[in-house]
């Protein structure tokens, strides 16, 4: 299925601001973006270095595509792990002072150094591939990937959006992590008027409370053991409008989806390339023609993030992070939905995937 709404949200906002003097000023400005990534260019070939190259190439493709719509961006690339002093030399030399935005350098210990630097200079810092807990106030760090606790919260909020009239049963096994996730849901469910949620423990094949099977319902699972799946499937047997929300670790355990047929289990995923999507195929063809190689998921991620950032800069300038909060953006494989949480900016965007007769399908509200 073609994703006709890939850029609609940001394009609409861009058009709404296009006639303002501020928007015209944002269009005229050239934005300087630094990609500080662990290429490890001076050592042997590494899997990490290859992934970073793919991300970089996808990012550049996304930025160049937006040049057709008016984006002016100078992108500089730095290897944060060219040698043991590469990052320190970069920061001490002041080369990053002139940049509006820094992306990377991925690893937490390196991110801490760059965060302190960017905080002192008022530069927005993007953590592109791993969650990083910022040490400084001010919401200058944007995490495109989030910790498991936020993924649980985001999964629950998305499930409520898709199934607003269903009754929810949150299932735990009484274990520490399962109880923790159930607690996150309980905290998130403190919305006025939200009373269709019940918390149940599943232990030794028995539920602590019965499920009302007269209505359609959602089983929200917080148990990480995938062996529990058959027991949960029994709960929705013969209930065509009832679903299981899988634990966020389950989908990654599949080496193959051939012959998988679980049409009523929804797997929450951050980055998904849906087979048969014509827009993804177009990107794959363009990437191959440009770099003579097939794109990995990191190339898709780089492209999606560059497109989101680029549209944000064109519409709102340097304040794009604050201005794009709570805005949905659907890229090729990434769903970006930035939200403010405590002193952080985190991406709540994710997909619900089901496996139907060996095909991976995306479920949207």
Secondary structure, 3 states (H helix, E strand, C coil): CCCCCCCHHHHHHHHHHCCCHHHHHHHHCCEEEEEEECCCCCCCCCHHHHHHHHHHHHHHHHHHHHHCCCCCEEEEEEECCCCCCHHHHHHHCCHHHHCCEEEECCCHHHHHHHHHHHHHHCCEEEECCCCCCCCCCCCCEEECCCCHHHHHHHHHHHHHHHCCCCEEEEEECCCHHHHHHHHHHHHHCCCCCCCCEEEEEEECCEECCCCCCCCCEEEEECCCCHHHHHHHHHHCCCCCCCEEECCCCCHHHCCCCCCCCEEEEEEEECECCCCCCHHHHHHHHHHHHHHCCCCCHHHHHHHHHHHHHHHHHHHHHHHHHHHCCCCCEECCCEEECEEEECCEEEECCCEEEEEECCEEEEECC
